Amino acid sequence: MTRLSTEFQDLGDIKVAYWQHGSGPDLLLLHGNSESKVIFAHYMLEHFAGFHTWALDSRCHGESQSDDENLAIEQIADDVIHFCQAKGIQRASVIGYSDGGNIALFLAKKAPQLFPKVVAVSPNTLVSGTEDGTLRLFKAVYGVIRFFGKLGFKVKKQLMVIDLMLNDIGLSFEDLKTIKTNVKVLYAEKDMIKEQHIKDIAAAIPGSTLEKIPACTHLNIMESPTAVKIMREYLA
């Protein structure tokens, strides 16, 4: 089996860890909160083998290296744009999952000429768009991590990462209405993001398309053959 090896791109205040594989049109793969590029191994080696795929570790995630006092979705989106500039990538499609989907929406807003096609899987722009039970869980986890911080453990990075899910991302519905990129939004039949919120996001983006993926949850939608098939057809 082909081995994916980690490389690093120095962008000044961050060394972005990434995998790259294959040849063909460029395709960026952006993971969710508290995850890493590792979730995209099958995407790179099997599902999207006809692309030059790039799986990036977001700031404060995976093997990427940075010294941060604050963390924001827009900041991570800027990292992705700077990464593309450093690599000479002039046009790339994007698949972003969960927080990666939120990053993808920022990319669509900021650089439509660079990112002509974007798939945002289960995005949420507002913390109120998260299902109430899930949001309570996130807050509980945040409280536990803070407790360990008071005991002297180094938890700053973990708190910043969880905090991403406890705050609006900074992209308004008025911002979404200005997006010129071709956007497809996917979400799970049993998602942890409120269905109406996802529908509102898709409705705000001009020309976007929306599809609910049956028989899956937020946590396993990326493994759904139906989701993969839809994404492949959309990006073909």
ROPADREN-547211 format. One record per residue: x, y, z of N, C-alpha, C in turn; residue in one letter. Coordinates in Angstrom, 3 decimals. Layout:
<sites>
SITE, X, Y, Z, X, Y, Z, X, Y, Z, A
...
</sites>
This chain:
<sites>
SITE, 0.845, -1.201, 0.000, 0.000, 0.000, 0.000, 0.875, 1.243, 0.000, M
SITE, 0.501, 2.229, -0.778, 1.249, 3.472, -0.856, 1.295, 4.141, 0.515, T
SITE, 2.466, 4.605, 0.896, 2.642, 5.294, 2.176, 2.575, 6.797, 1.945, R
SITE, 1.736, 7.460, 2.724, 1.641, 8.914, 2.675, 2.575, 9.489, 3.726, L
SITE, 3.514, 10.309, 3.297, 4.506, 10.843, 4.235, 4.273, 12.330, 4.464, S
SITE, 4.502, 12.760, 5.683, 4.260, 14.141, 6.071, 5.363, 15.060, 5.555, T
SITE, 4.927, 16.169, 4.968, 5.821, 17.246, 4.573, 5.396, 18.511, 5.315, E
SITE, 6.267, 19.527, 5.289, 5.970, 20.770, 5.982, 6.191, 21.960, 5.060, F
SITE, 5.298, 22.937, 5.164, 5.443, 24.199, 4.445, 5.518, 25.325, 5.466, Q
SITE, 6.648, 26.041, 5.465, 6.847, 27.153, 6.399, 6.153, 28.395, 5.847, D
SITE, 5.202, 28.909, 6.620, 4.483, 30.118, 6.217, 4.794, 31.293, 7.144, L
SITE, 5.867, 31.192, 7.882, 6.248, 32.281, 8.778, 5.851, 31.987, 10.208, G
SITE, 4.580, 32.193, 10.531, 4.138, 31.951, 11.906, 3.580, 30.548, 12.095, D
SITE, 3.624, 29.732, 11.038, 3.163, 28.353, 11.138, 3.899, 27.481, 10.129, I
SITE, 4.208, 26.252, 10.538, 4.674, 25.231, 9.615, 3.505, 24.268, 9.410, K
SITE, 2.924, 24.337, 8.223, 1.747, 23.514, 7.920, 2.212, 22.104, 7.554, V
SITE, 1.704, 21.128, 8.286, 1.966, 19.732, 7.959, 0.934, 19.271, 6.932, A
SITE, 1.396, 18.519, 5.941, 0.463, 18.085, 4.893, 0.922, 16.791, 4.257, Y
SITE, -0.039, 16.124, 3.640, 0.216, 15.025, 2.724, -0.150, 15.484, 1.330, W
SITE, 0.551, 14.971, 0.340, 0.133, 15.168, -1.047, 0.266, 13.841, -1.778, Q
SITE, -0.601, 13.664, -2.773, -0.585, 12.399, -3.499, -1.245, 12.575, -4.862, H
SITE, -0.730, 11.851, -5.842, -1.371, 11.761, -7.143, -1.045, 12.894, -8.083, G
SITE, -1.702, 12.863, -9.230, -1.537, 13.905, -10.239, -2.902, 14.192, -10.850, S
SITE, -3.026, 15.377, -11.390, -4.299, 15.809, -11.949, -4.699, 17.130, -11.336, G
SITE, -5.970, 17.501, -11.425, -6.423, 18.766, -10.839, -6.179, 18.784, -9.332, P
SITE, -5.855, 19.947, -8.811, -5.589, 20.061, -7.376, -6.886, 19.986, -6.575, D
SITE, -6.834, 19.262, -5.467, -7.974, 19.101, -4.562, -7.466, 19.193, -3.128, L
SITE, -7.980, 20.177, -2.384, -7.619, 20.345, -0.977, -8.618, 19.625, -0.102, L
SITE, -8.108, 18.970, 0.941, -8.932, 18.220, 1.877, -8.728, 18.799, 3.274, L
SITE, -9.808, 19.270, 3.900, -9.737, 19.990, 5.168, -10.550, 19.252, 6.224, L
SITE, -9.885, 18.840, 7.274, -10.498, 18.012, 8.317, -11.312, 18.833, 9.316, H
SITE, -11.970, 18.135, 10.218, -12.798, 18.778, 11.227, -12.065, 19.071, 12.515, G
SITE, -12.795, 19.584, 13.484, -12.242, 19.973, 14.772, -11.640, 18.765, 15.494, N
SITE, -10.442, 18.958, 16.040, -9.722, 17.942, 16.823, -9.315, 16.727, 15.988, S
SITE, -9.354, 16.849, 14.658, -8.933, 15.761, 13.779, -7.631, 16.152, 13.064, E
SITE, -7.297, 15.414, 12.037, -6.083, 15.703, 11.274, -6.242, 15.178, 9.852, S
SITE, -5.212, 15.365, 9.057, -5.180, 14.900, 7.668, -5.386, 13.397, 7.550, K
SITE, -5.155, 12.664, 8.640, -5.222, 11.205, 8.612, -6.599, 10.703, 8.164, V
SITE, -7.655, 11.477, 8.424, -9.000, 11.009, 8.054, -9.181, 10.912, 6.538, I
SITE, -8.243, 11.485, 5.778, -8.409, 11.535, 4.324, -7.542, 10.525, 3.566, F
SITE, -6.960, 9.561, 4.255, -6.083, 8.602, 3.581, -6.807, 7.894, 2.431, A
SITE, -8.007, 7.401, 2.679, -8.741, 6.686, 1.619, -9.174, 7.629, 0.499, H
SITE, -9.452, 8.867, 0.846, -9.802, 9.847, -0.179, -8.635, 10.043, -1.140, Y
SITE, -7.436, 10.099, -0.601, -6.256, 10.363, -1.424, -5.841, 9.149, -2.242, M
SITE, -5.890, 7.990, -1.618, -5.374, 6.780, -2.256, -6.411, 6.070, -3.120, L
SITE, -7.701, 6.284, -2.844, -8.734, 5.537, -3.547, -9.793, 6.437, -4.189, E
SITE, -10.550, 7.144, -3.369, -11.741, 7.846, -3.868, -11.427, 8.947, -4.872, H
SITE, -10.313, 9.669, -4.676, -9.975, 10.801, -5.547, -8.564, 10.632, -6.117, F
SITE, -8.280, 9.408, -6.545, -6.947, 9.091, -7.071, -6.637, 9.831, -8.362, A
SITE, -7.661, 10.348, -9.048, -7.429, 11.085, -10.283, -7.087, 12.542, -10.076, G
SITE, -6.949, 12.954, -8.822, -6.602, 14.334, -8.485, -5.211, 14.391, -7.857, F
SITE, -4.628, 15.586, -7.864, -3.471, 15.853, -7.008, -4.048, 16.342, -5.689, H
SITE, -4.111, 15.433, -4.722, -4.755, 15.747, -3.450, -3.755, 16.286, -2.438, T
SITE, -4.234, 17.230, -1.652, -3.452, 17.846, -0.577, -4.307, 17.804, 0.687, W
SITE, -3.849, 17.082, 1.702, -4.550, 17.040, 2.983, -3.721, 17.809, 4.007, A
SITE, -4.305, 18.873, 4.547, -3.579, 19.783, 5.435, -4.016, 19.585, 6.882, L
SITE, -3.052, 19.670, 7.802, -3.378, 19.775, 9.221, -3.616, 21.240, 9.548, D
SITE, -4.792, 21.548, 10.056, -5.106, 22.923, 10.424, -4.213, 23.409, 11.568, S
SITE, -4.114, 24.688, 11.696, -3.392, 25.311, 12.813, -3.906, 24.724, 14.148, R
SITE, -2.968, 24.374, 15.013, -3.259, 23.770, 16.326, -3.785, 22.337, 16.218, C
SITE, -3.653, 21.716, 15.060, -4.114, 20.345, 14.863, -2.988, 19.501, 14.265, H
SITE, -3.088, 18.190, 14.484, -2.171, 17.260, 13.845, -0.713, 17.593, 14.087, G
SITE, 0.063, 17.564, 13.008, 1.501, 17.809, 13.101, 1.892, 19.244, 12.758, E
SITE, 0.928, 20.101, 12.429, 1.268, 21.499, 12.141, 1.839, 22.166, 13.388, S
SITE, 2.768, 23.088, 13.166, 3.515, 23.692, 14.271, 3.320, 25.199, 14.272, Q
SITE, 2.776, 25.715, 15.384, 2.599, 27.152, 15.532, 2.505, 27.478, 17.016, S
SITE, 2.757, 28.729, 17.348, 2.682, 29.187, 18.730, 1.596, 30.252, 18.784, D
SITE, 0.399, 29.855, 19.183, -0.769, 30.727, 19.061, -1.319, 31.135, 20.419, D
SITE, -1.803, 32.357, 20.476, -2.523, 32.842, 21.652, -4.028, 32.814, 21.402, E
SITE, -4.411, 32.876, 20.128, -5.818, 32.846, 19.737, -5.965, 31.973, 18.503, N
SITE, -7.191, 31.529, 18.254, -7.451, 30.664, 17.107, -8.822, 30.998, 16.549, L
SITE, -8.900, 31.092, 15.212, -10.164, 31.421, 14.564, -10.245, 30.705, 13.225, A
SITE, -11.473, 30.407, 12.795, -11.695, 29.734, 11.517, -11.138, 30.578, 10.369, I
SITE, -11.362, 31.881, 10.398, -10.862, 32.736, 9.322, -9.339, 32.693, 9.259, E
SITE, -8.691, 32.649, 10.409, -7.228, 32.554, 10.471, -6.743, 31.286, 9.775, Q
SITE, -7.435, 30.172, 10.011, -7.054, 28.913, 9.369, -7.296, 28.984, 7.865, I
SITE, -8.387, 29.633, 7.459, -8.651, 29.820, 6.025, -7.522, 30.620, 5.373, A
SITE, -7.044, 31.648, 6.057, -5.920, 32.428, 5.528, -4.673, 31.561, 5.393, D
SITE, -4.454, 30.646, 6.344, -3.332, 29.712, 6.232, -3.434, 28.897, 4.943, D
SITE, -4.639, 28.437, 4.631, -4.840, 27.622, 3.422, -4.530, 28.438, 2.170, V
SITE, -4.988, 29.675, 2.135, -4.699, 30.544, 0.987, -3.201, 30.774, 0.854, I
SITE, -2.535, 31.046, 1.952, -1.080, 31.265, 1.914, -0.344, 29.991, 1.509, H
SITE, -0.855, 28.844, 1.937, -0.271, 27.567, 1.536, -0.340, 27.408, 0.024, F
SITE, -1.503, 27.685, -0.549, -1.658, 27.567, -2.003, -0.710, 28.517, -2.733, C
SITE, -0.570, 29.727, -2.234, 0.344, 30.688, -2.841, 1.774, 30.178, -2.785, Q
SITE, 2.162, 29.594, -1.641, 3.521, 29.084, -1.479, 3.790, 27.904, -2.410, A
SITE, 2.773, 27.112, -2.680, 2.926, 25.930, -3.522, 2.666, 26.214, -5.000, K
SITE, 2.295, 27.425, -5.321, 2.017, 27.755, -6.707, 0.719, 27.161, -7.216, G
SITE, -0.198, 26.849, -6.312, -1.501, 26.311, -6.698, -2.380, 27.477, -7.147, I
SITE, -2.816, 27.459, -8.390, -3.591, 28.572, -8.940, -5.089, 28.313, -8.949, Q
SITE, -5.484, 27.035, -8.975, -6.903, 26.664, -8.920, -7.001, 25.326, -8.194, R
SITE, -7.904, 25.242, -7.243, -8.069, 23.995, -6.507, -9.510, 23.848, -6.060, A
SITE, -10.023, 22.646, -6.189, -11.302, 22.328, -5.565, -11.051, 22.055, -4.085, S
SITE, -12.115, 22.104, -3.297, -11.991, 21.941, -1.849, -13.079, 21.015, -1.335, V
SITE, -12.692, 20.077, -0.474, -13.638, 19.325, 0.343, -13.316, 19.636, 1.794, I
SITE, -14.270, 20.217, 2.505, -14.075, 20.527, 3.911, -15.155, 19.883, 4.740, G
SITE, -14.747, 19.220, 5.812, -15.686, 18.496, 6.667, -15.804, 19.164, 8.028, Y
SITE, -17.024, 19.447, 8.468, -17.293, 20.019, 9.786, -16.590, 21.371, 9.917, S
SITE, -15.653, 21.545, 10.844, -14.916, 22.811, 10.879, -14.192, 23.053, 9.559, D
SITE, -13.777, 21.966, 8.892, -13.188, 22.115, 7.569, -14.187, 22.674, 6.579, G
SITE, -15.470, 22.345, 6.758, -16.526, 22.927, 5.927, -16.679, 24.410, 6.191, G
SITE, -16.518, 24.808, 7.454, -16.562, 26.232, 7.788, -15.386, 26.972, 7.155, N
SITE, -14.209, 26.353, 7.210, -13.034, 26.931, 6.557, -13.291, 27.069, 5.062, I
SITE, -13.896, 26.032, 4.477, -14.182, 26.044, 3.043, -15.102, 27.195, 2.664, A
SITE, -16.071, 27.526, 3.521, -16.962, 28.650, 3.242, -16.183, 29.964, 3.235, L
SITE, -15.239, 30.101, 4.144, -14.393, 31.296, 4.134, -13.563, 31.361, 2.863, F
SITE, -13.045, 30.213, 2.414, -12.258, 30.189, 1.176, -13.115, 30.614, -0.012, L
SITE, -14.353, 30.140, -0.043, -15.267, 30.517, -1.129, -15.526, 32.020, -1.119, A
SITE, -15.620, 32.605, 0.057, -15.869, 34.043, 0.184, -14.628, 34.857, -0.186, K
SITE, -13.459, 34.410, 0.274, -12.249, 35.206, 0.157, -11.563, 35.090, -1.208, K
SITE, -11.612, 33.905, -1.820, -10.806, 33.684, -3.030, -11.537, 32.803, -4.032, A
SITE, -12.641, 33.294, -4.606, -13.399, 32.471, -5.559, -12.591, 32.097, -6.794, P
SITE, -11.654, 32.949, -7.184, -10.845, 32.647, -8.366, -9.887, 31.490, -8.108, Q
SITE, -9.506, 31.298, -6.855, -8.587, 30.223, -6.483, -9.330, 28.916, -6.219, L
SITE, -10.553, 29.043, -5.705, -11.325, 27.866, -5.312, -12.665, 27.852, -6.064, F
SITE, -12.670, 27.356, -7.300, -13.888, 27.427, -8.126, -14.993, 26.482, -7.686, P
SITE, -14.646, 25.375, -7.019, -15.649, 24.422, -6.549, -15.341, 24.027, -5.108, K
SITE, -16.356, 24.132, -4.263, -16.188, 23.851, -2.843, -17.297, 22.918, -2.374, V
SITE, -16.910, 21.883, -1.653, -17.864, 21.025, -0.963, -17.741, 21.306, 0.527, V
SITE, -18.815, 21.768, 1.145, -18.845, 22.011, 2.585, -19.735, 20.946, 3.218, A
SITE, -19.128, 20.065, 3.999, -19.859, 18.960, 4.612, -20.197, 19.317, 6.065, V
SITE, -21.485, 19.402, 6.353, -21.975, 19.709, 7.703, -21.353, 20.964, 8.296, S
SITE, -21.431, 22.088, 7.597, -20.889, 23.327, 8.150, -21.871, 23.961, 9.131, P
SITE, -21.377, 24.858, 9.968, -22.267, 25.692, 10.787, -21.574, 27.016, 11.058, N
SITE, -22.245, 28.087, 10.738, -21.654, 29.414, 10.918, -21.972, 30.004, 12.281, T
SITE, -23.029, 29.503, 12.924, -23.462, 30.030, 14.218, -23.432, 28.921, 15.259, L
SITE, -22.976, 29.242, 16.451, -22.949, 28.234, 17.510, -24.364, 27.759, 17.817, V
SITE, -25.354, 28.621, 17.616, -26.750, 28.241, 17.838, -27.229, 27.229, 16.809, S
SITE, -26.452, 27.026, 15.743, -26.795, 26.038, 14.732, -26.457, 24.625, 15.146, G
SITE, -25.741, 24.462, 16.254, -25.410, 23.134, 16.772, -26.576, 22.591, 17.587, T
SITE, -26.845, 21.301, 17.449, -27.913, 20.680, 18.237, -27.658, 20.917, 19.723, E
SITE, -28.723, 21.168, 20.472, -28.587, 21.587, 21.867, -27.823, 20.576, 22.720, D
SITE, -28.113, 19.303, 22.562, -27.432, 18.281, 23.348, -25.948, 18.224, 23.041, G
SITE, -25.609, 18.366, 21.767, -24.197, 18.363, 21.365, -23.479, 19.569, 21.934, T
SITE, -24.137, 20.723, 21.908, -23.527, 21.930, 22.437, -23.268, 21.806, 23.939, L
SITE, -24.197, 21.202, 24.658, -23.981, 20.978, 26.091, -22.768, 20.086, 26.321, R
SITE, -22.603, 19.086, 25.464, -21.446, 18.193, 25.573, -20.148, 18.965, 25.355, L
SITE, -20.110, 19.806, 24.321, -18.918, 20.601, 24.049, -18.562, 21.483, 25.249, F
SITE, -19.567, 22.105, 25.841, -19.331, 22.970, 26.993, -18.814, 22.172, 28.186, K
SITE, -19.333, 20.963, 28.353, -18.869, 20.112, 29.445, -17.405, 19.714, 29.238, A
SITE, -17.069, 19.356, 28.014, -15.680, 18.995, 27.701, -14.757, 20.179, 27.948, V
SITE, -15.204, 21.369, 27.532, -14.417, 22.578, 27.756, -14.170, 22.778, 29.257, Y
SITE, -15.210, 22.555, 30.066, -15.066, 22.714, 31.508, -14.082, 21.727, 32.110, G
SITE, -14.114, 20.493, 31.645, -13.183, 19.479, 32.144, -11.746, 19.854, 31.790, V
SITE, -11.542, 20.306, 30.556, -10.192, 20.679, 30.132, -9.687, 21.871, 30.950, I
SITE, -10.547, 22.837, 31.190, -10.175, 23.980, 32.024, -9.780, 23.530, 33.425, R
SITE, -10.487, 22.554, 33.964, -10.164, 22.019, 35.288, -8.758, 21.447, 35.308, F
SITE, -8.406, 20.683, 34.275, -7.058, 20.126, 34.205, -6.016, 21.240, 34.069, F
SITE, -6.403, 22.330, 33.393, -5.503, 23.475, 33.305, -5.206, 24.059, 34.668, G
SITE, -6.215, 24.124, 35.531, -6.019, 24.653, 36.882, -5.125, 23.753, 37.720, K
SITE, -5.042, 22.486, 37.327, -4.169, 21.542, 38.032, -2.727, 21.618, 37.537, L
SITE, -2.496, 22.462, 36.533, -1.137, 22.653, 36.044, -0.820, 21.992, 34.719, G
SITE, -1.786, 21.307, 34.142, -1.548, 20.678, 32.840, -1.573, 21.742, 31.742, F
SITE, -0.807, 21.503, 30.675, -0.775, 22.424, 29.540, -1.965, 22.125, 28.627, K
SITE, -2.946, 22.998, 28.657, -4.185, 22.728, 27.927, -4.587, 23.889, 27.015, V
SITE, -3.711, 24.880, 26.848, -4.082, 26.068, 26.084, -4.536, 25.714, 24.678, K
SITE, -3.785, 24.865, 23.996, -4.136, 24.503, 22.625, -5.484, 23.789, 22.578, K
SITE, -5.707, 22.851, 23.496, -6.965, 22.113, 23.508, -8.146, 23.047, 23.757, Q
SITE, -7.966, 24.027, 24.646, -9.048, 24.971, 24.914, -9.352, 25.824, 23.682, L
SITE, -8.318, 26.265, 22.975, -8.535, 27.075, 21.776, -9.270, 26.278, 20.713, M
SITE, -8.939, 24.991, 20.593, -9.580, 24.153, 19.586, -11.064, 23.941, 19.916, V
SITE, -11.363, 23.589, 21.172, -12.765, 23.394, 21.563, -13.535, 24.708, 21.463, I
SITE, -12.859, 25.804, 21.760, -13.510, 27.116, 21.721, -14.027, 27.451, 20.322, D
SITE, -13.412, 26.878, 19.278, -13.897, 27.099, 17.919, -15.355, 26.655, 17.774, L
SITE, -15.745, 25.642, 18.540, -17.095, 25.109, 18.428, -18.080, 25.801, 19.364, M
SITE, -17.575, 26.733, 20.157, -18.420, 27.429, 21.127, -18.644, 28.885, 20.750, L
SITE, -18.216, 29.262, 19.536, -18.364, 30.639, 19.075, -18.768, 30.667, 17.606, N
SITE, -19.505, 31.710, 17.226, -19.805, 31.921, 15.812, -18.497, 32.068, 15.039, D
SITE, -18.489, 31.634, 13.789, -17.225, 31.621, 13.044, -16.861, 32.981, 12.462, I
SITE, -17.805, 33.924, 12.438, -17.491, 35.256, 11.919, -17.854, 35.448, 10.459, G
SITE, -18.694, 34.577, 9.942, -19.155, 34.684, 8.558, -20.674, 34.837, 8.604, L
SITE, -21.161, 36.034, 8.282, -22.585, 36.324, 8.406, -23.355, 35.805, 7.194, S
SITE, -24.680, 35.802, 7.303, -25.501, 35.409, 6.163, -25.383, 36.429, 5.034, F
SITE, -25.132, 37.668, 5.375, -24.867, 38.677, 4.342, -23.575, 38.350, 3.607, E
SITE, -22.568, 37.861, 4.334, -21.322, 37.428, 3.694, -21.581, 36.258, 2.754, D
SITE, -22.378, 35.307, 3.220, -22.678, 34.130, 2.398, -23.348, 34.527, 1.088, L
SITE, -24.166, 35.566, 1.129, -24.887, 36.009, -0.065, -23.958, 36.572, -1.137, K
SITE, -22.730, 36.914, -0.761, -21.780, 37.491, -1.728, -20.861, 36.441, -2.352, T
SITE, -20.978, 35.191, -1.923, -20.089, 34.139, -2.426, -20.340, 33.898, -3.916, I
SITE, -19.265, 33.835, -4.668, -19.352, 33.612, -6.115, -18.883, 32.218, -6.516, K
SITE, -18.264, 31.513, -5.612, -17.795, 30.158, -5.874, -18.977, 29.195, -6.008, T
SITE, -18.787, 28.138, -6.794, -19.773, 27.076, -6.912, -19.681, 26.197, -5.656, N
SITE, -20.733, 26.170, -4.855, -20.707, 25.481, -3.564, -21.757, 24.384, -3.504, V
SITE, -21.342, 23.215, -3.024, -22.277, 22.133, -2.698, -22.191, 21.876, -1.202, K
SITE, -23.348, 21.819, -0.556, -23.421, 21.559, 0.873, -24.022, 20.179, 1.092, V
SITE, -23.347, 19.349, 1.887, -23.840, 18.034, 2.258, -24.046, 17.985, 3.765, L
SITE, -25.007, 17.181, 4.200, -25.150, 16.967, 5.632, -25.764, 15.602, 5.878, Y
SITE, -25.603, 15.118, 7.102, -26.035, 13.768, 7.438, -27.495, 13.731, 7.865, A
SITE, -28.124, 12.594, 7.623, -29.504, 12.409, 8.060, -29.622, 12.623, 9.569, E
SITE, -28.620, 12.168, 10.313, -28.578, 12.381, 11.762, -27.348, 13.217, 12.090, K
SITE, -27.441, 14.482, 11.783, -26.302, 15.383, 11.956, -26.345, 16.017, 13.337, D
SITE, -25.188, 16.537, 13.778, -25.172, 17.273, 15.041, -25.366, 18.769, 14.803, M
SITE, -25.496, 19.141, 13.532, -25.856, 20.511, 13.170, -27.344, 20.521, 12.823, I
SITE, -28.057, 21.521, 13.299, -29.487, 21.603, 13.062, -29.775, 21.679, 11.561, K
SITE, -30.722, 20.876, 11.125, -31.036, 20.800, 9.701, -31.430, 22.166, 9.141, E
SITE, -32.232, 22.915, 9.879, -32.675, 24.208, 9.378, -31.500, 25.163, 9.208, Q
SITE, -30.524, 25.082, 10.098, -29.355, 25.963, 9.981, -28.568, 25.644, 8.707, H
SITE, -28.393, 24.367, 8.428, -27.683, 23.978, 7.208, -28.464, 24.416, 5.975, I
SITE, -29.780, 24.263, 6.014, -30.608, 24.714, 4.893, -30.499, 26.229, 4.712, K
SITE, -30.440, 26.961, 5.819, -30.315, 28.422, 5.737, -28.978, 28.827, 5.117, D
SITE, -27.917, 28.114, 5.467, -26.598, 28.396, 4.885, -26.648, 28.202, 3.372, I
SITE, -27.158, 27.050, 2.957, -27.221, 26.746, 1.517, -28.103, 27.742, 0.783, A
SITE, -29.227, 28.122, 1.402, -30.142, 29.059, 0.755, -29.511, 30.438, 0.580, A
SITE, -28.602, 30.806, 1.464, -27.981, 32.129, 1.396, -26.921, 32.219, 0.301, A
SITE, -26.305, 31.094, -0.039, -25.212, 31.095, -1.023, -25.795, 31.010, -2.429, I
SITE, -25.572, 32.009, -3.263, -26.163, 32.002, -4.615, -25.748, 30.766, -5.418, P
SITE, -26.746, 30.076, -5.950, -26.471, 28.947, -6.835, -25.995, 27.682, -6.161, G
SITE, -25.949, 27.650, -4.842, -25.450, 26.455, -4.164, -26.463, 25.317, -4.267, S
SITE, -25.981, 24.094, -4.085, -26.852, 22.930, -4.054, -26.696, 22.230, -2.710, T
SITE, -27.759, 21.566, -2.281, -27.808, 20.962, -0.944, -28.296, 19.532, -1.049, L
SITE, -27.621, 18.618, -0.337, -28.058, 17.229, -0.344, -27.905, 16.622, 1.044, E
SITE, -28.986, 15.936, 1.477, -28.948, 15.182, 2.725, -28.490, 13.752, 2.425, K
SITE, -27.511, 13.276, 3.187, -26.981, 11.929, 2.983, -27.674, 10.986, 3.951, I
SITE, -28.405, 9.991, 3.433, -29.172, 9.096, 4.310, -28.279, 8.104, 5.051, P
SITE, -28.844, 7.575, 6.134, -28.248, 6.457, 6.872, -26.838, 6.751, 7.377, A
SITE, -26.618, 7.981, 7.842, -25.312, 8.303, 8.417, -25.476, 9.417, 9.453, C
SITE, -24.415, 9.638, 10.208, -24.378, 10.675, 11.227, -23.290, 11.681, 10.881, T
SITE, -23.207, 12.725, 11.684, -22.139, 13.712, 11.500, -20.767, 13.038, 11.573, H
SITE, -20.641, 12.039, 12.438, -19.335, 11.432, 12.681, -18.896, 10.475, 11.584, L
SITE, -19.842, 9.928, 10.812, -19.418, 8.963, 9.789, -19.836, 9.329, 8.372, N
SITE, -20.310, 10.543, 8.171, -20.759, 10.944, 6.837, -19.637, 10.859, 5.804, I
SITE, -18.400, 11.104, 6.205, -17.296, 11.065, 5.245, -16.985, 9.653, 4.777, M
SITE, -17.497, 8.663, 5.509, -17.299, 7.272, 5.117, -18.457, 6.749, 4.268, E
SITE, -19.490, 7.552, 4.087, -20.667, 7.122, 3.344, -20.360, 7.001, 1.855, S
SITE, -20.588, 5.829, 1.258, -20.389, 5.684, -0.191, -21.244, 6.667, -0.990, P
SITE, -22.441, 6.961, -0.485, -23.305, 7.921, -1.170, -22.670, 9.300, -1.185, T
SITE, -22.131, 9.733, -0.044, -21.479, 11.044, 0.025, -20.276, 11.104, -0.901, A
SITE, -19.474, 10.054, -0.894, -18.283, 10.019, -1.756, -18.696, 10.094, -3.225, V
SITE, -19.726, 9.347, -3.596, -20.198, 9.336, -4.986, -20.663, 10.729, -5.401, K
SITE, -21.411, 11.402, -4.542, -21.901, 12.742, -4.860, -20.744, 13.714, -5.028, I
SITE, -19.775, 13.625, -4.143, -18.626, 14.530, -4.225, -17.806, 14.270, -5.485, M
SITE, -17.615, 13.012, -5.839, -16.850, 12.679, -7.042, -17.547, 13.204, -8.285, R
SITE, -18.855, 13.013, -8.357, -19.603, 13.490, -9.535, -19.573, 15.007, -9.608, E
SITE, -19.673, 15.661, -8.482, -19.667, 17.123, -8.458, -18.320, 17.690, -8.898, Y
SITE, -17.234, 17.055, -8.491, -15.895, 17.573, -8.777, -15.329, 17.056, -10.100, L
SITE, -16.015, 16.133, -10.740, -15.507, 15.553, -11.998, -15.379, 16.641, -13.067, A
</sites>
